[in-house]
Amino acid sequence: MSSHGPAPVEFAVDLSAHEMLRRAHVLDALGPDWDPGEALRGEEEAYALLYSGLDAEQQRVYDELVSAGVLPPRGEGHAAP
């Protein structure tokens, strides 16, 4: 008997089938009327509204965050696909 313990066992789990099932459930939950283009436009509109009407100090902070790469510039396709 070796003092180093048992030999390591290779362990792998293939989640491909589970991922395909998960995606099927997501699309089923979204329904047949879901329009990804419309969803993206809605996200872009929400983003624009979120950063509209900033006062001078808020705009300065926003500009710093954009310059630092923390936030994307407006109109750069930043909404989640």
Secondary structure, DSSP 8 states (H G I E B T S, - for coil): --TT-S---------HHHHHHHHHHHHHHH-TT--HHHHHHHHHHHHHHHTSS--HHHHHHHHHHHHTTSS--TTS--S--
